[in-house]
Amino acid sequence: MDSARQSDSRPSLGELVRVFAWIGCVSFGGPAGQIALMQHEIVDSRRWIEQGAFLRALNLCHLLPGPEAQQLATWIGWRLHGVRGGLAAGGLFVLPGAVVMVALSLLYALATGLAWFAGVFLGVKAAVLAIVAQALIRVGRRALTRWFSRAVAGLALVALVLGAPFPVVILGAGLLGAVAGMLRPDWLPAAHGDSGSGGKRPGLWSTLRTAATWLAVWFAPMALVGLTLGRGHVLWQVGAFFARLAVVSFGGAYAVLSYMAQAAVGQYHWLSAADMANGMGLAETTPGPLIMVTQFVGFLAGWHDAAPFSPLGAALLAALLTTWMTFAPCFLWIFTAAPWMERLEHTPRLHAALSAITAAVLGVIAQLTLWFGLHVLFAGPGLHGPDWRAAGIALASAILLFRLGWSIVRVLGVAAVTGWALTLLQSPM
């Protein structure tokens, strides 16, 4: 059985559960930090997975939509203990952050409107602007290595500013990359090695059966919502939106947040732009993938449109549904694609398409930076110009991140205290 291939030191299922429960609780620092943590714990310290296999799996996860760190955790569990191991490792990687995010979302909903709370999140929103700008620079250094990459990023930014749908931009970039990889492979980096068979061909019917099973599992909650509440209910809207998001979420969390923020704020009116920025700040302080901010969005959507439930009941249901529709597809992608991993590794056109998508992600993040900048720096209540408090905190946060190398959580803490203090100083005595 493919999923049962032995590593040098195969743990018991109980050991796997204990290790990933701990990883899930301390997986701060975004995908880079989370992948480094798994490298240390799984490859270097315990030698459960061989280094080459780990890197090949990481490459596969970059080819799939969704949070690559959770997919890698799922693959590790699948490699060591089949489907049970994949469910345990992938689920525990997300569960601690999901629990924390629900608690923070409830605190946020209950405290909204309090003066001290608004001051704290004045600082948080400003710091988030600096954090997104940092992500823009990091992705740019990795993605814009050739003129074609820079052109794709520029086209993506222009297309988004003009109102092009996010999925169209991502799919268009992938098509451009595939064509460039076929006609001018020197324009974009393609796959390393030859384009041979890449190993034994997995069973086609087994693959189709796995995909069909997990598609049914993924959409089972939506069927229940449709039958009991109807397609006009907010729970259906939340579930359908995040299902679409899960399919097109290439390029990391920051790329997806641009699409999600504008749809959730401008199209569905589930929350305000300020709420969205605050949610990103909360997500940065929790373990697990940054895309956990989707749970915050779902929570507020249910809180503001609760019928026929109580606000808390609707919010919890919407948060659970959002989390399921966002993260359950990772099991679908991994359990279906992992047996094909070696063949995918030897597909140059697929790698060329991914390179172009990575370049387009820079344009997406640049557009997200502009969107947040306008709302954070110019959209304060009662202001007729820039909010100089937010601008000052954003500048200070950028200095702490870029020049002094502070951690994101530390910067958010300082920014929150500063925002609270500035609001307190401006309050009437």
ZADREN-922280 format. One record per residue (C-alpha): residue number from 1; residue in three letters; chain; x, y, z. Coordinates in pm, 1 decimal, decimal comma, always signed. Each point is the difference from the previous one (the first is absolute). Example, Ala and Ser with C-alpha at 12.3 -4.5 7.8 and 13.67 -1.06 7.14 Angstrom:
BEGIN
(1; "Ala"; "A"; (+1230,0; -450,0; +780,0))
(2; "Ser"; "A"; (+137,0; +344,0; -66,0))
//
This chain:
BEGIN
(1; "Met"; "A"; (+0,0; +0,0; +0,0))
(2; "Asp"; "A"; (+146,9; +338,3; -104,6))
(3; "Ser"; "A"; (-95,4; +174,3; +319,9))
(4; "Ala"; "A"; (+170,6; -260,8; +213,8))
(5; "Arg"; "A"; (+351,7; +32,0; -140,1))
(6; "Gln"; "A"; (+239,3; -25,3; +287,1))
(7; "Ser"; "A"; (+231,6; +276,4; +119,3))
(8; "Asp"; "A"; (+322,8; -66,9; +185,9))
(9; "Ser"; "A"; (-172,6; +39,1; +337,5))
(10; "Arg"; "A"; (-375,4; -39,5; -26,2))
(11; "Pro"; "A"; (-190,1; +124,5; +307,7))
(12; "Ser"; "A"; (-316,1; -142,7; +146,0))
(13; "Leu"; "A"; (-324,1; +182,1; -72,0))
(14; "Gly"; "A"; (-4,1; +117,4; +361,9))
(15; "Glu"; "A"; (+345,3; +153,3; -34,3))
(16; "Leu"; "A"; (-106,5; +173,5; -321,2))
(17; "Val"; "A"; (-307,5; +144,5; +172,7))
(18; "Arg"; "A"; (+201,7; +130,4; +295,7))
(19; "Val"; "A"; (+262,8; +166,7; -218,2))
(20; "Phe"; "A"; (-250,8; +171,3; -229,5))
(21; "Ala"; "A"; (-214,2; +110,0; +293,9))
(22; "Trp"; "A"; (+308,7; +181,7; +127,5))
(23; "Ile"; "A"; (+90,8; +136,0; -345,6))
(24; "Gly"; "A"; (-355,1; +131,9; -38,6))
(25; "Cys"; "A"; (+30,1; +194,1; +325,6))
(26; "Val"; "A"; (+334,7; +167,2; -80,9))
(27; "Ser"; "A"; (-19,1; +43,9; -378,7))
(28; "Phe"; "A"; (+34,1; +378,1; -6,6))
(29; "Gly"; "A"; (+193,1; +196,8; -259,6))
(30; "Gly"; "A"; (-188,3; -66,1; -322,7))
(31; "Pro"; "A"; (+65,9; -282,2; -247,9))
(32; "Ala"; "A"; (+378,4; +48,5; -3,6))
(33; "Gly"; "A"; (+23,0; -40,4; +377,2))
(34; "Gln"; "A"; (-251,4; -286,3; +4,6))
(35; "Ile"; "A"; (+182,6; -194,5; -272,2))
(36; "Ala"; "A"; (+331,4; +59,5; +178,3))
(37; "Leu"; "A"; (-154,8; -134,1; +322,1))
(38; "Met"; "A"; (-112,8; -319,5; -174,7))
(39; "Gln"; "A"; (+343,0; -33,2; -163,4))
(40; "His"; "A"; (+161,3; +15,6; +344,7))
(41; "Glu"; "A"; (-243,9; -228,7; +180,7))
(42; "Ile"; "A"; (-77,3; -259,1; -268,3))
(43; "Val"; "A"; (+314,8; -13,3; -216,6))
(44; "Asp"; "A"; (+293,0; +118,5; +211,6))
(45; "Ser"; "A"; (-89,2; -106,1; +355,0))
(46; "Arg"; "A"; (-211,1; -314,8; -41,9))
(47; "Arg"; "A"; (+99,5; -106,6; -354,5))
(48; "Trp"; "A"; (-351,4; -119,9; -75,1))
(49; "Ile"; "A"; (+19,7; +133,3; -357,8))
(50; "Glu"; "A"; (+304,8; +5,5; -229,0))
(51; "Gln"; "A"; (+116,1; +348,1; -107,3))
(52; "Gly"; "A"; (-49,8; -56,1; -372,5))
(53; "Ala"; "A"; (-354,6; -130,3; +46,3))
(54; "Phe"; "A"; (-81,3; +297,2; +223,2))
(55; "Leu"; "A"; (+116,9; +249,3; -263,5))
(56; "Arg"; "A"; (-183,0; -179,8; -281,6))
(57; "Ala"; "A"; (-319,3; +8,6; +206,0))
(58; "Leu"; "A"; (+51,2; +370,6; +67,1))
(59; "Asn"; "A"; (+28,6; +59,4; -375,8))
(60; "Leu"; "A"; (-326,3; -187,9; -50,9))
(61; "Cys"; "A"; (-172,0; +215,0; +263,5))
(62; "His"; "A"; (+111,7; +314,8; -183,8))
(63; "Leu"; "A"; (-181,4; -132,2; -308,1))
(64; "Leu"; "A"; (-331,5; -39,4; +185,2))
(65; "Pro"; "A"; (-251,0; +263,3; +114,0))
(66; "Gly"; "A"; (-27,5; +66,8; +370,0))
(67; "Pro"; "A"; (+239,9; +42,9; +295,4))
(68; "Glu"; "A"; (+316,0; -189,2; -92,8))
(69; "Ala"; "A"; (+109,4; -50,0; +361,6))
(70; "Gln"; "A"; (-320,9; -185,6; +89,7))
(71; "Gln"; "A"; (+26,7; -203,9; -317,9))
(72; "Leu"; "A"; (+356,3; -94,3; +88,6))
(73; "Ala"; "A"; (-112,0; -106,0; +347,9))
(74; "Thr"; "A"; (-276,3; -208,9; -158,4))
(75; "Trp"; "A"; (+247,8; -161,8; -240,5))
(76; "Ile"; "A"; (+237,1; -87,8; +287,1))
(77; "Gly"; "A"; (-283,0; -171,9; +186,1))
(78; "Trp"; "A"; (-112,4; -177,4; -320,6))
(79; "Arg"; "A"; (+354,9; -117,9; -72,5))
(80; "Leu"; "A"; (+39,4; -146,1; +348,9))
(81; "His"; "A"; (-349,5; -133,7; +78,1))
(82; "Gly"; "A"; (-218,3; +29,3; -308,0))
(83; "Val"; "A"; (-332,7; +182,5; +13,1))
(84; "Arg"; "A"; (-23,2; -22,2; +380,3))
(85; "Gly"; "A"; (+339,1; +161,1; +36,3))
(86; "Gly"; "A"; (-82,3; +269,5; -255,6))
(87; "Leu"; "A"; (-322,3; +89,5; +179,1))
(88; "Ala"; "A"; (+177,1; +11,0; +337,5))
(89; "Ala"; "A"; (+298,7; +208,6; -109,9))
(90; "Gly"; "A"; (-192,3; +237,5; -227,2))
(91; "Gly"; "A"; (-284,3; +44,5; +246,7))
(92; "Leu"; "A"; (+220,4; +61,2; +302,9))
(93; "Phe"; "A"; (+205,7; +251,0; -195,1))
(94; "Val"; "A"; (-313,5; +217,1; -34,3))
(95; "Leu"; "A"; (-205,9; -78,7; +311,9))
(96; "Pro"; "A"; (+185,2; +205,7; +267,7))
(97; "Gly"; "A"; (-2,1; +314,5; -214,6))
(98; "Ala"; "A"; (-367,9; -51,5; -83,3))
(99; "Val"; "A"; (-93,2; -20,7; +368,9))
(100; "Val"; "A"; (+200,7; +314,1; +82,3))
(101; "Met"; "A"; (-147,5; +186,9; -297,4))
(102; "Val"; "A"; (-357,8; -76,3; +106,1))
(103; "Ala"; "A"; (+73,3; +133,4; +347,9))
(104; "Leu"; "A"; (+160,5; +315,6; -137,3))
(105; "Ser"; "A"; (-285,7; +52,0; -245,2))
(106; "Leu"; "A"; (-254,1; -20,6; +282,3))
(107; "Leu"; "A"; (+200,6; +247,9; +208,7))
(108; "Tyr"; "A"; (+18,9; +231,4; -299,8))
(109; "Ala"; "A"; (-375,9; -15,1; -65,3))
(110; "Leu"; "A"; (-84,2; +67,4; +365,2))
(111; "Ala"; "A"; (+249,3; +285,2; +47,0))
(112; "Thr"; "A"; (-62,4; +189,0; -326,2))
(113; "Gly"; "A"; (-98,5; +359,2; +74,9))
(114; "Leu"; "A"; (+200,4; +37,0; +319,7))
(115; "Ala"; "A"; (+243,4; +292,1; -17,0))
(116; "Trp"; "A"; (+301,5; -190,4; +134,5))
(117; "Phe"; "A"; (-66,4; -282,9; -243,9))
(118; "Ala"; "A"; (-10,3; +240,5; -295,0))
(119; "Gly"; "A"; (+333,1; +144,1; +111,4))
(120; "Val"; "A"; (+164,1; -340,6; +20,0))
(121; "Phe"; "A"; (-109,9; -87,3; -352,0))
(122; "Leu"; "A"; (+104,4; +336,9; -137,7))
(123; "Gly"; "A"; (+353,6; -121,8; +70,7))
(124; "Val"; "A"; (-68,1; -353,8; -122,6))
(125; "Lys"; "A"; (-133,6; +119,8; -337,2))
(126; "Ala"; "A"; (+299,1; +228,2; -52,1))
(127; "Ala"; "A"; (+241,9; -281,9; +82,1))
(128; "Val"; "A"; (-180,8; -234,2; -240,2))
(129; "Leu"; "A"; (+67,6; +249,4; -279,5))
(130; "Ala"; "A"; (+374,3; -28,2; +69,5))
(131; "Ile"; "A"; (-26,2; -381,3; +20,6))
(132; "Val"; "A"; (-169,4; -22,4; -340,7))
(133; "Ala"; "A"; (+265,6; +229,6; -144,9))
(134; "Gln"; "A"; (+266,6; -233,7; +140,5))
(135; "Ala"; "A"; (-170,0; -295,2; -171,9))
(136; "Leu"; "A"; (-3,9; +199,3; -325,6))
(137; "Ile"; "A"; (+376,8; +48,1; +17,2))
(138; "Arg"; "A"; (+70,2; -361,5; +92,3))
(139; "Val"; "A"; (-208,7; -142,4; -282,4))
(140; "Gly"; "A"; (+151,2; +252,4; -242,0))
(141; "Arg"; "A"; (+353,3; -112,1; +76,1))
(142; "Arg"; "A"; (-95,7; -360,8; -70,5))
(143; "Ala"; "A"; (-233,7; +45,0; -295,6))
(144; "Leu"; "A"; (+131,8; +288,1; -209,6))
(145; "Thr"; "A"; (+325,6; -147,7; -121,8))
(146; "Arg"; "A"; (-63,6; +49,8; -373,7))
(147; "Trp"; "A"; (-167,3; +261,2; -217,1))
(148; "Phe"; "A"; (-291,4; -229,1; -83,7))
(149; "Ser"; "A"; (-74,4; -44,2; +370,3))
(150; "Arg"; "A"; (-1,7; +377,0; +50,7))
(151; "Ala"; "A"; (-233,4; +42,5; -298,3))
(152; "Val"; "A"; (-244,0; -261,3; +136,4))
(153; "Ala"; "A"; (+0,5; +168,9; +342,4))
(154; "Gly"; "A"; (-69,1; +340,6; -158,0))
(155; "Leu"; "A"; (-281,8; -137,3; -214,8))
(156; "Ala"; "A"; (-156,0; -168,3; +303,2))
(157; "Leu"; "A"; (+7,2; +325,0; +199,6))
(158; "Val"; "A"; (-153,5; +202,2; -284,4))
(159; "Ala"; "A"; (-266,8; -264,4; -63,4))
(160; "Leu"; "A"; (-102,8; -8,4; +365,6))
(161; "Val"; "A"; (-10,1; +379,6; +30,4))
(162; "Leu"; "A"; (-226,8; +5,7; -306,1))
(163; "Gly"; "A"; (-232,6; -250,5; +164,9))
(164; "Ala"; "A"; (+99,0; -333,8; -152,9))
(165; "Pro"; "A"; (-110,8; -298,7; +214,3))
(166; "Phe"; "A"; (+275,7; -159,2; +205,2))
(167; "Pro"; "A"; (-52,5; -354,4; -140,6))
(168; "Val"; "A"; (+25,8; +133,7; -355,8))
(169; "Val"; "A"; (+328,2; +174,6; +81,1))
(170; "Ile"; "A"; (+150,5; -314,7; +154,6))
(171; "Leu"; "A"; (-118,3; -230,4; -280,1))
(172; "Gly"; "A"; (+117,6; +248,1; -262,8))
(173; "Ala"; "A"; (+345,9; +14,2; +158,2))
(174; "Gly"; "A"; (+18,6; -378,0; +5,8))
(175; "Leu"; "A"; (-92,3; -18,1; -368,6))
(176; "Leu"; "A"; (+263,7; +260,6; -89,2))
(177; "Gly"; "A"; (+259,1; -196,2; +194,7))
(178; "Ala"; "A"; (-90,6; -329,0; -166,5))
(179; "Val"; "A"; (+26,8; +157,0; -346,8))
(180; "Ala"; "A"; (+330,9; +167,8; +89,6))
(181; "Gly"; "A"; (+133,2; -328,8; +136,2))
(182; "Met"; "A"; (-83,2; -166,9; -330,4))
(183; "Leu"; "A"; (+120,5; +271,9; -241,6))
(184; "Arg"; "A"; (+267,2; +189,7; +197,5))
(185; "Pro"; "A"; (+104,9; -204,8; +304,7))
(186; "Asp"; "A"; (+281,1; +248,2; +69,8))
(187; "Trp"; "A"; (-257,3; +263,8; +99,0))
(188; "Leu"; "A"; (-106,6; -188,0; +313,9))
(189; "Pro"; "A"; (+164,4; -270,2; +211,6))
(190; "Ala"; "A"; (-146,8; -339,4; -84,0))
(191; "Ala"; "A"; (+27,0; -337,1; +166,9))
(192; "His"; "A"; (+340,9; -142,4; +75,8))
(193; "Gly"; "A"; (+87,7; -329,3; -160,8))
(194; "Asp"; "A"; (-159,4; -175,4; -293,6))
(195; "Ser"; "A"; (-365,7; -45,7; -82,5))
(196; "Gly"; "A"; (-4,1; -377,4; +24,9))
(197; "Ser"; "A"; (-260,5; -217,2; +160,6))
(198; "Gly"; "A"; (+119,8; +80,3; +353,0))
(199; "Gly"; "A"; (-67,8; -345,6; +137,4))
(200; "Lys"; "A"; (-277,5; -256,1; +4,6))
(201; "Arg"; "A"; (-337,9; +120,7; -118,9))
(202; "Pro"; "A"; (-258,1; +6,8; +282,1))
(203; "Gly"; "A"; (-334,4; -170,4; -47,4))
(204; "Leu"; "A"; (-242,6; +226,8; -189,5))
(205; "Trp"; "A"; (-317,2; -149,9; +147,3))
(206; "Ser"; "A"; (+143,7; +19,1; +350,6))
(207; "Thr"; "A"; (+79,4; +367,4; -58,0))
(208; "Leu"; "A"; (-350,3; +74,4; -130,1))
(209; "Arg"; "A"; (-158,5; -186,7; +290,1))
(210; "Thr"; "A"; (+207,7; +196,8; +251,5))
(211; "Ala"; "A"; (-87,4; +330,4; -166,5))
(212; "Ala"; "A"; (-372,6; -81,1; -12,0))
(213; "Thr"; "A"; (-4,4; -109,9; +364,9))
(214; "Trp"; "A"; (+169,3; +314,9; +126,2))
(215; "Leu"; "A"; (-208,5; +227,1; -220,6))
(216; "Ala"; "A"; (-307,8; -151,2; +162,3))
(217; "Val"; "A"; (+149,2; +41,4; +347,5))
(218; "Trp"; "A"; (+99,1; +360,3; -75,8))
(219; "Phe"; "A"; (-347,7; +105,1; -118,8))
(220; "Ala"; "A"; (-207,9; -202,5; +248,0))
(221; "Pro"; "A"; (-48,9; +300,6; +236,2))
(222; "Met"; "A"; (-113,8; +212,0; -295,9))
(223; "Ala"; "A"; (-261,1; -260,1; -91,2))
(224; "Leu"; "A"; (-131,0; +12,4; +358,0))
(225; "Val"; "A"; (-12,3; +382,1; -4,0))
(226; "Gly"; "A"; (-177,4; +3,0; -337,0))
(227; "Leu"; "A"; (-263,5; -250,6; +112,1))
(228; "Thr"; "A"; (-73,6; +164,3; +336,4))
(229; "Leu"; "A"; (+56,1; +374,3; -52,6))
(230; "Gly"; "A"; (-2,8; +51,7; -376,3))
(231; "Arg"; "A"; (+242,1; +164,8; -239,8))
(232; "Gly"; "A"; (-96,8; +351,4; +107,6))
(233; "His"; "A"; (+127,1; -41,4; +356,0))
(234; "Val"; "A"; (+327,8; +156,7; +110,0))
(235; "Leu"; "A"; (+141,9; -343,1; +86,7))
(236; "Trp"; "A"; (-43,0; -112,5; -360,7))
(237; "Gln"; "A"; (+159,3; +321,0; -126,6))
(238; "Val"; "A"; (+293,2; -40,9; +238,9))
(239; "Gly"; "A"; (+54,7; -364,8; -88,5))
(240; "Ala"; "A"; (-26,8; +53,0; -375,9))
(241; "Phe"; "A"; (+236,7; +296,8; +4,2))
(242; "Phe"; "A"; (+272,5; -174,4; +198,2))
(243; "Ala"; "A"; (-34,8; -313,2; -213,4))
(244; "Arg"; "A"; (+78,7; +212,4; -308,2))
(245; "Leu"; "A"; (+284,0; +165,6; +186,9))
(246; "Ala"; "A"; (+152,3; -337,9; +88,5))
(247; "Val"; "A"; (+20,9; -96,6; -367,7))
(248; "Val"; "A"; (+181,5; +316,1; -116,6))
(249; "Ser"; "A"; (+218,4; +64,5; +306,7))
(250; "Phe"; "A"; (+339,0; -28,4; -167,2))
(251; "Gly"; "A"; (+291,6; +214,4; +110,4))
(252; "Gly"; "A"; (-43,1; +9,1; +376,6))
(253; "Ala"; "A"; (-233,6; +172,3; +241,7))
(254; "Tyr"; "A"; (+79,4; +359,5; -93,0))
(255; "Ala"; "A"; (-100,1; -60,3; -362,0))
(256; "Val"; "A"; (-335,5; -145,6; +104,3))
(257; "Leu"; "A"; (-65,3; +273,0; +256,8))
(258; "Ser"; "A"; (-21,5; +265,1; -271,3))
(259; "Tyr"; "A"; (-287,3; -182,2; -170,0))
(260; "Met"; "A"; (-167,1; -100,2; +326,9))
(261; "Ala"; "A"; (+22,1; +344,2; +160,6))
(262; "Gln"; "A"; (-161,2; +183,7; -287,2))
(263; "Ala"; "A"; (-274,1; -261,2; -50,8))
(264; "Ala"; "A"; (-83,4; -31,8; +370,2))
(265; "Val"; "A"; (-3,1; +378,5; +49,8))
(266; "Gly"; "A"; (-126,5; +137,9; -330,5))
(267; "Gln"; "A"; (-217,9; -278,0; -141,3))
(268; "Tyr"; "A"; (-146,2; -188,2; +297,7))
(269; "His"; "A"; (+33,5; +273,4; +266,1))
(270; "Trp"; "A"; (+81,2; -258,1; +266,8))
(271; "Leu"; "A"; (+242,0; +238,8; +172,8))
(272; "Ser"; "A"; (+170,7; +335,7; -47,1))
(273; "Ala"; "A"; (+344,0; +69,5; -143,6))
(274; "Ala"; "A"; (+115,9; +87,6; +351,5))
(275; "Asp"; "A"; (-131,1; -335,0; +126,2))
(276; "Met"; "A"; (+190,4; -175,9; -278,5))
(277; "Ala"; "A"; (+327,9; +166,9; +95,0))
(278; "Asn"; "A"; (-61,5; -81,2; +366,7))
(279; "Gly"; "A"; (-70,6; -362,5; -88,4))
(280; "Met"; "A"; (+332,0; -24,5; -177,9))
(281; "Gly"; "A"; (+170,8; +132,6; +309,9))
(282; "Leu"; "A"; (-171,1; -263,7; +214,3))
(283; "Ala"; "A"; (+94,9; -275,5; -244,3))
(284; "Glu"; "A"; (+364,5; +106,6; +12,7))
(285; "Thr"; "A"; (+1,9; -66,3; +376,2))
(286; "Thr"; "A"; (-144,4; -354,0; -15,8))
(287; "Pro"; "A"; (+175,6; -327,7; -82,9))
(288; "Gly"; "A"; (-73,2; -168,3; -330,8))
(289; "Pro"; "A"; (-47,9; +142,0; -349,8))
(290; "Leu"; "A"; (-68,4; +372,0; -46,5))
(291; "Ile"; "A"; (-297,5; -96,8; -215,5))
(292; "Met"; "A"; (-170,3; -74,4; +334,5))
(293; "Val"; "A"; (-127,0; +357,6; -35,7))
(294; "Thr"; "A"; (-275,8; -155,4; -214,1))
(295; "Gln"; "A"; (-148,2; -131,7; +323,8))
(296; "Phe"; "A"; (-14,7; +353,5; +138,9))
(297; "Val"; "A"; (-183,0; +116,0; -314,9))
(298; "Gly"; "A"; (-248,5; -285,3; +24,2))
(299; "Phe"; "A"; (-55,6; +64,8; +371,8))
(300; "Leu"; "A"; (-90,3; +366,2; -56,4))
(301; "Ala"; "A"; (-220,6; -90,8; -298,1))
(302; "Gly"; "A"; (-207,3; -226,9; +224,3))
(303; "Trp"; "A"; (+5,9; +247,7; +288,8))
(304; "His"; "A"; (-145,8; +280,8; -213,4))
(305; "Asp"; "A"; (-262,8; -216,2; -176,1))
(306; "Ala"; "A"; (-106,7; -251,8; +261,3))
(307; "Ala"; "A"; (-362,4; -96,0; -76,2))
(308; "Pro"; "A"; (-138,7; -251,8; +83,6))
(309; "Phe"; "A"; (+281,1; -56,3; +252,4))
(310; "Ser"; "A"; (+137,2; +214,3; +279,9))
(311; "Pro"; "A"; (+296,9; +219,6; -100,6))
(312; "Leu"; "A"; (+242,8; -227,2; +183,2))
(313; "Gly"; "A"; (-154,2; -316,6; -143,1))
(314; "Ala"; "A"; (+4,5; +131,1; -356,6))
(315; "Ala"; "A"; (+353,8; +131,5; +41,2))
(316; "Leu"; "A"; (+131,7; -333,5; +127,6))
(317; "Leu"; "A"; (-174,9; -192,8; -278,0))
(318; "Ala"; "A"; (+135,1; +239,0; -263,5))
(319; "Ala"; "A"; (+351,4; -20,2; +146,5))
(320; "Leu"; "A"; (-8,5; -380,7; +1,4))
(321; "Leu"; "A"; (-133,4; -13,0; -354,7))
(322; "Thr"; "A"; (+261,5; +248,6; -118,2))
(323; "Thr"; "A"; (+280,5; -200,1; +157,9))
(324; "Trp"; "A"; (-128,3; -322,6; -155,1))
(325; "Met"; "A"; (-41,4; +142,5; -350,2))
(326; "Thr"; "A"; (+345,8; +161,1; +19,9))
(327; "Phe"; "A"; (+207,5; -286,3; +138,5))
(328; "Ala"; "A"; (-181,0; -323,6; -90,3))
(329; "Pro"; "A"; (+107,4; +33,4; -367,2))
(330; "Cys"; "A"; (+361,7; -46,3; +110,3))
(331; "Phe"; "A"; (-84,7; -362,5; +78,9))
(332; "Leu"; "A"; (-162,2; -34,0; -342,7))
(333; "Trp"; "A"; (+305,5; +139,8; -179,6))
(334; "Ile"; "A"; (+258,1; -200,8; +196,8))
(335; "Phe"; "A"; (-176,5; -335,4; +11,5))
(336; "Thr"; "A"; (-73,2; +27,1; -372,5))
(337; "Ala"; "A"; (+328,3; +148,3; -123,8))
(338; "Ala"; "A"; (+261,9; -152,1; +231,9))
(339; "Pro"; "A"; (+18,0; -333,9; -186,3))
(340; "Trp"; "A"; (+70,5; +199,6; -319,1))
(341; "Met"; "A"; (+267,5; +211,4; +163,6))
(342; "Glu"; "A"; (+300,9; -128,1; -196,5))
(343; "Arg"; "A"; (-174,8; +41,3; -334,4))
(344; "Leu"; "A"; (-105,6; +356,0; +87,7))
(345; "Glu"; "A"; (+358,7; +77,3; +96,4))
(346; "His"; "A"; (+102,3; -71,7; -361,1))
(347; "Thr"; "A"; (-254,2; +228,2; -171,3))
(348; "Pro"; "A"; (+190,3; +307,1; -126,5))
(349; "Arg"; "A"; (-306,1; +183,6; -132,3))
(350; "Leu"; "A"; (-171,2; -31,7; +335,3))
(351; "His"; "A"; (+301,8; +150,7; +172,8))
(352; "Ala"; "A"; (+15,8; +281,4; -255,9))
(353; "Ala"; "A"; (-367,8; +76,7; +62,2))
(354; "Leu"; "A"; (+62,9; +4,3; +375,0))
(355; "Ser"; "A"; (+291,9; +241,2; -47,6))
(356; "Ala"; "A"; (-226,8; +243,3; -184,6))
(357; "Ile"; "A"; (-269,2; -34,0; +267,6))
(358; "Thr"; "A"; (+262,4; +78,1; +265,4))
(359; "Ala"; "A"; (+91,5; +316,0; -192,8))
(360; "Ala"; "A"; (-367,1; +98,5; -28,7))
(361; "Val"; "A"; (-30,6; -41,9; +376,4))
(362; "Leu"; "A"; (+229,9; +299,2; +40,9))
(363; "Gly"; "A"; (-247,9; +214,4; -192,8))
(364; "Val"; "A"; (-279,0; -138,0; +218,9))
(365; "Ile"; "A"; (+186,3; +84,2; +321,2))
(366; "Ala"; "A"; (+85,2; +346,7; -135,1))
(367; "Gln"; "A"; (-369,5; +59,6; -62,1))
(368; "Leu"; "A"; (-80,3; -125,3; +352,7))
(369; "Thr"; "A"; (+259,5; +243,9; +139,2))
(370; "Leu"; "A"; (-161,8; +290,0; -184,7))
(371; "Trp"; "A"; (-347,2; -103,3; +114,4))
(372; "Phe"; "A"; (+101,0; -25,6; +364,4))
(373; "Gly"; "A"; (+204,7; +319,3; -18,5))
(374; "Leu"; "A"; (-296,7; +203,0; -120,3))
(375; "His"; "A"; (-231,0; -141,1; +268,2))
(376; "Val"; "A"; (+246,5; +19,6; +287,4))
(377; "Leu"; "A"; (+158,5; +338,6; -71,9))
(378; "Phe"; "A"; (-298,1; +191,7; -141,8))
(379; "Ala"; "A"; (-318,2; -164,2; +126,5))
(380; "Gly"; "A"; (+1,3; +95,9; +366,6))
(381; "Pro"; "A"; (-331,3; +125,5; +141,0))
(382; "Gly"; "A"; (-49,0; +374,2; -31,1))
(383; "Leu"; "A"; (+325,3; +54,3; -187,3))
(384; "His"; "A"; (+32,5; +223,3; -304,4))
(385; "Gly"; "A"; (+358,2; -100,9; -73,8))
(386; "Pro"; "A"; (+255,3; -260,1; +104,1))
(387; "Asp"; "A"; (-13,3; -150,5; +346,6))
(388; "Trp"; "A"; (+346,5; +107,3; +118,8))
(389; "Arg"; "A"; (-21,6; -228,8; +302,3))
(390; "Ala"; "A"; (-38,4; -304,4; -225,3))
(391; "Ala"; "A"; (+267,9; +129,8; -237,3))
(392; "Gly"; "A"; (+247,1; +44,4; +285,3))
(393; "Ile"; "A"; (-66,0; -345,6; +144,6))
(394; "Ala"; "A"; (+27,6; -156,9; -346,3))
(395; "Leu"; "A"; (+334,8; +170,5; -59,3))
(396; "Ala"; "A"; (+131,8; -103,9; +341,1))
(397; "Ser"; "A"; (-119,3; -357,7; -58,6))
(398; "Ala"; "A"; (+180,9; -7,8; -333,7))
(399; "Ile"; "A"; (+322,5; +111,8; +168,4))
(400; "Leu"; "A"; (-35,1; -267,1; +268,1))
(401; "Leu"; "A"; (-65,4; -270,2; -263,1))
(402; "Phe"; "A"; (+246,4; +101,0; -271,7))
(403; "Arg"; "A"; (+286,9; +161,6; +188,4))
(404; "Leu"; "A"; (-5,7; -158,7; +344,4))
(405; "Gly"; "A"; (-132,2; -343,2; -98,4))
(406; "Trp"; "A"; (-270,7; -21,4; +265,4))
(407; "Ser"; "A"; (-249,7; -287,8; -14,1))
(408; "Ile"; "A"; (-351,0; +66,3; -130,1))
(409; "Val"; "A"; (-162,4; -81,8; +335,5))
(410; "Arg"; "A"; (+232,8; +241,3; +182,5))
(411; "Val"; "A"; (-67,4; +279,3; -250,2))
(412; "Leu"; "A"; (-375,3; -53,4; +28,4))
(413; "Gly"; "A"; (+21,4; +21,6; +378,6))
(414; "Val"; "A"; (+191,9; +327,5; -4,6))
(415; "Ala"; "A"; (-231,6; +145,6; -264,6))
(416; "Ala"; "A"; (-310,4; -96,4; +199,2))
(417; "Val"; "A"; (+131,5; +164,4; +318,0))
(418; "Thr"; "A"; (+100,9; +311,6; -195,5))
(419; "Gly"; "A"; (-343,3; +28,6; -161,4))
(420; "Trp"; "A"; (-168,1; -38,8; +338,4))
(421; "Ala"; "A"; (+225,7; +267,3; +155,1))
(422; "Leu"; "A"; (-59,8; +249,7; -284,4))
(423; "Thr"; "A"; (-375,5; -49,3; +25,8))
(424; "Leu"; "A"; (+13,8; +47,3; +377,7))
(425; "Leu"; "A"; (+197,9; +321,7; -37,8))
(426; "Gln"; "A"; (-253,1; +141,2; -247,9))
(427; "Ser"; "A"; (-302,2; -94,1; +209,4))
(428; "Pro"; "A"; (-171,2; +287,2; +188,2))
(429; "Met"; "A"; (+82,2; +7,2; +369,5))
//
